[in-house]
Amino acid sequence: MGAFRKFEDILAWQKARAVTRSIYQESIKGEFSKDYDLRSQIRRASISVMANIAEGFGRNSDREFANYLNIAHASSYEVQSHLYIALDLNYITTETFGSLYSSLDEISRMLFSLRKTLC
């Protein structure tokens, strides 16, 4: 954990923040904005990615940080799954799906790598 002075320095957190912003921007459009259940769930899952990175960073041990990174990692997969629903219901375009999915894939790899360095 010594490489970071604050959680905002963690590139995975920065990218998760950008994805969360995009999720919010997409989910206020058209029919997506009316699908309360999916809109709420995908937002909460994307928030979970960045929040768990930050919360884990604030813990007192590498082991606890690694556990929170695990949770963030799983939440990134949850967002990816929800993106399929949004795509299938034509709430988002194929291009938006691809961009967000790729970003989440990159975040997942970063979290996995960071977690490995802590264990």
N, C-alpha and C positions, 0 to 999 in steps of 0.2 A: 504494500500500500504506500510505500515511501515515495513512489514516483509521482504521486498526485498530492497536491496541497489542498485542493478542494474538489468536491464532486463535479463541479462544472468543468474541470480540466480533463475529465474522462471523455474521450472521443465518442465512445458508445452512448454516453448520456447525451452529448450534443446531438448526435444523429437521432436518438430516440425522441428528443425534444422536437426536432424538425418533422419527424414522422407524426408525432402527436398533433402538431399544428396542422399538418396536411389532412389528417383524419378529421379534425374539427372542421376544416374548410370544406372538405368533400361532404361531410355528413349534414351540412346545413342547406344543401342543394336539393331541389326537387322532391321526388318521392322518398329519398333517403331521409330527409328531415322529418317525414311523417311516420317513419318506421321506428317508433320509440324504442322498442326492445333491442333491435340490432344497433341502432345509433348509440344507445346508452352502453351496450356491452362492448362494442368496438372501441369506444372512447375510454371506458374504464380499463380495458386491457392495455391500450396504448399508454395510458397514464401509468399503469402498473410497471411497465418496462422502465421508464425513467425514474419513477418514485422508488422502486426497489434498488436501483443502482445507487441513488442518493442515500437511501436509508442504510443500505449495507455499508457504504463508505463511512457513515457516521458511527458504526459499531466499533467496538474496542478490539476486535481481533480479525485476523485474516480469515479464520475459519467462518466466523459469522458473515463477513463480507462475501465470501465465496457462496454461502448459503443463499444470500439475497440475490447474488448474480444468477444463481440457479433459477430462482423464482422469476427474475426478469427475463431470463432465457426462455422459460416456458411461456411466459406472457407474450413474447414476440411471436411464438408459434400460434398462440391463440388469435392474435391479431391477423396473422396470415390466413387462418381458417375463416375468420369472419369476412376477410376480403373476398373470398370465393363466393360467399352468399351475396355480398354487395354487387359483385360482378354478374352473378347468375340472375339477379333481379334487375339488372341494368341500372343500378344506382351509380355505378362508376364505369368509366371507359376501360377498355383493355389496356390502354397506355397508362392510365392512372394505376390500375391494378399492378401492372408490371413494374412500374417505378416504386410503388410502395412495397410490394412483395420483395423486390431486390434489396431495397434499403433495410428491410427487416431481416433478410437473410444475412446481410453484411453485419448488422448489429448482433445477431445470434452468434456469428463466428467470432466477433470481437469479445463478446461476453464469455464464450466458451474458452477462448485463449486466456483472457484475464483470469478467469476462475482457475485454470490450470496453473498459472504462475503463483497463485495463492496457496495451493494445496501441496 
